[in-house]
């Protein structure tokens, strides 16, 4: 084994951002905060040590807002994909 990635989700929240005239949410914000460490075991070096990484994904659950509506499942998948891309990019930059 040449390297180790260790991560932990610190917080995960689903927050309503806007309400319709009946006080029903139209838009939500997913917020995930995590920490992670990426270590190069061959060189005994920490390449990335992020204690407060945060990713936000805003999404609508209704139509006609300029963006297609998303289900909570779709929004979570997008957030996870965005986090994975960010983390991998930051690690590659440091490697």
C-alpha positions, 0 to 999 in steps of 0.5 A, spaced: 500 500 500 502 506 497 497 511 500 491 512 505 485 516 504 481 517 511 475 522 511 469 523 516 463 527 515 462 532 520 456 535 518 450 534 513 444 538 513 438 539 508 435 547 509 429 550 505 432 556 502 425 559 499 418 557 500 412 558 496 405 562 498 403 556 502 409 556 506 412 549 502 419 549 500 421 550 493 428 550 494 433 547 498 440 547 500 444 541 502 451 542 506 456 537 507 462 539 511 468 534 512 475 533 514 480 528 510 487 526 510 491 523 504 498 520 506 503 518 502 506 512 505 512 511 501 515 518 502 511 518 509 508 525 508 501 528 509 499 530 502 493 533 504 490 535 511 483 538 510 479 539 517 474 544 514 472 542 507 465 544 505 460 543 499 454 546 498 449 544 493 442 548 492 436 545 488 429 546 486 424 541 487 419 545 483 419 547 475 419 554 472 425 557 476 430 557 471 433 550 473 430 543 472 427 540 479 431 535 482 429 530 487 433 529 494 436 523 491 438 526 485 441 532 489 445 528 494 448 524 488 450 531 485 453 533 491 457 526 492 459 527 485 462 534 486 465 532 493 469 526 490 471 531 484 473 536 488 477 531 493 481 528 487 483 534 484 486 537 490 489 531 492 492 530 485 494 537 485 498 536 491 501 529 489 
